[in-house]
Amino acid sequence: MADSDDLGAVGRFREEIDPIVFLFGAGLSVGVIALYFLSPSTVEHAIGVANESMLEYLNWALLLIVFLVVLFLLFLILGPWGKIKFGDDPPEYSFISFFTMLYSAGFAAGVVFWGPTEALFYYDNPSPLFDVSGGSAEAMTIAVQQTLFHWALPQLAVFTIMGIAIGYFAYNYDGVPLRVSSALTPIIGADNLDGPAAKVIDILAVFATIGGVATSLGFIGSQFVTGLDYQWGIDLGNTGILLVVTTMTLLFTISMVLGVDRGIRRLSNFNMVLFVVLMVGTFIVGPTIFLVLIGTQAFGGMVTNFVSMSLFTGAGVEGGTAWTNDWTVFYWAWALSWSPFAGLFIARISRGRTVREVAFTGIAATSGATIPWFTFIGGSAVWAQHNGVTDILGPVSEHGAPVAGFALFEAFPLGSVFMVAFMILVTTFFITSADSSTLAVSMMTTGGKASPSSINRVFWGIVLGMTAAILMILGGVDALQSAAIITGGPFAFVCFLAMLGLIREFSARFGRVLLQDDAWIVGSRPERSSSSDVVPGDDDD
């Protein structure tokens, strides 16, 4: 095989691709785009039918699987299996860079979009699980509590479980590539990772990633376009949407070509600084004491009601099933559609770290950043609406959910500064999300190469941008939500199998977990069949 330095860009691209995964993944994605231009109504009808079927038959499964994944990750953080390491090398990145990349590339784009908006919807229409009237003082706490529940542990958990499963087998087994199908190594066998079952999983992962990431890019793009219209009266129309998405696609393509170190890492660090500045600024100029009080109460309510909120299907409660499908099931499906890409990217940057470090960063450290954001931004929006400081729900009903942030910051001192910072944050999170997702899709379609060619990444960047633009034009937020549910629903079962595979692997190789005298110990374990396996710690730890 020729050295990659001796190959041209096209030659390297042709050499590296996995023909089956690339052609089928690209065929499905490009086919949907082409069909839209030929018959938009056909695409719209197909999305509607698939969405209804998924919600009717699989909503309970998504709720249960995500809940079990959260429990398993909490066990990995606290139990002895957390000592298991990803390979023998030291970590490639500092913890701060590791955290910022994981957070920015994982789901921060959604955090920014829904931060000023979501609690308002729950304030106006609380979950039927709680006997609270919409628009009441009691609804304020429930609104923030529900938002924290949706954006803390569960969504992050499905990214993290895939990252741990892919990373463990890729770095601790010889010949296992960085591919989504590698997460199921104990199920399909290390010798069958190039077989039909693995190919199907990788193709499904490409399609799920395109749908899930395009959903997020569509949300962020619509926030940008709506903000221009609401604040400055610039109505771009459908052509403008295409231009905005094209421009952002160009920006993240530049970042992507620079690579992880010069592109994603640096921009992610900048994102988190601006994220913290905007969050702290809101806390200072907003209702500070109120935010502390409602945040404390909402966090306590989330912890107390975590199980009931996780497993609430809405059965037997008027309007309960529809509410759960519109919110909780949608969020879990959206996260699941991101799980192949986010898991692969987490695995890519986790070499040398322990299972505990990845699990803790994936669900605990990221929740530590997300909870204050939704408390300060969402809590300020609810407070402003309830106390008549400004009307946010009115503009939201007229212009859509993306306008909430602009309506909120408009009422602040130095409101223009807040809005400009918000627009920059929207754009940069768009770039890092698209950047890391195209890297992950490129890895999926090249058999797991850590640094795919620029042509490969640019191709998938264009596909993601086009898909996001089509969904925005086709039906706005509703079309984006439907796309996430359709592509993410089936991947719930892949995540579930990945979790079972890890339990089987860790139990077999590192012994049964026992609790004796209030201390975790690791039971006896068999000899390893591969010298590359990593010992989690001494037997008497």
Secondary structure, 3 states (H helix, E strand, C coil): CCCHHHCCHHHHHHHHCCHHHHHHHHHHHHHHHHHHHHCHHHHHHHHHHHHHHHHHHHHHHHHHHHHHHHHHHHHHHHCHHHHCECCCCCCCCCHHHHHHHHHHHHCHHHHHHHCCCHHHHHHHCCCCCCCCCCCCHHHHHHHHHHHHHHHCHHHHHHHHHHHHHHHHHHHHCCCCCCCHHHHHHHHHCHHHCCCHHHHHHHHHHHHHHHHHHHHHHHHHHHHHHHHHHHHHCCCCHHHHHHHHHHHHHHHHHHHHHHHHHHHHHHHHHHHHHHHHHHHHHHHHHCCHHHHHHHHHHHHHHHHHCHHHHHCCCCCCCCCHHHHHHHHHHHHHHHHHHHHHHHHHHHHHCCCCCEHHHHHHHHHHHHHHHHHHHHHHHHHHHHHHHHCCCCCCHHHHHHHCHHHHHHHHHHCCCCHHHHHHHHHHHHHHHHHHHHHHHHHHHHHHCCCCCCCCCHHHHHHHHHHHHHHHHHHHHHHHHHHHHHHHHHHHCCHHHHHHHHHHHHHHHHHHHHCCEEEECCEEEECCCCCCCCCCCCCCCCCCC
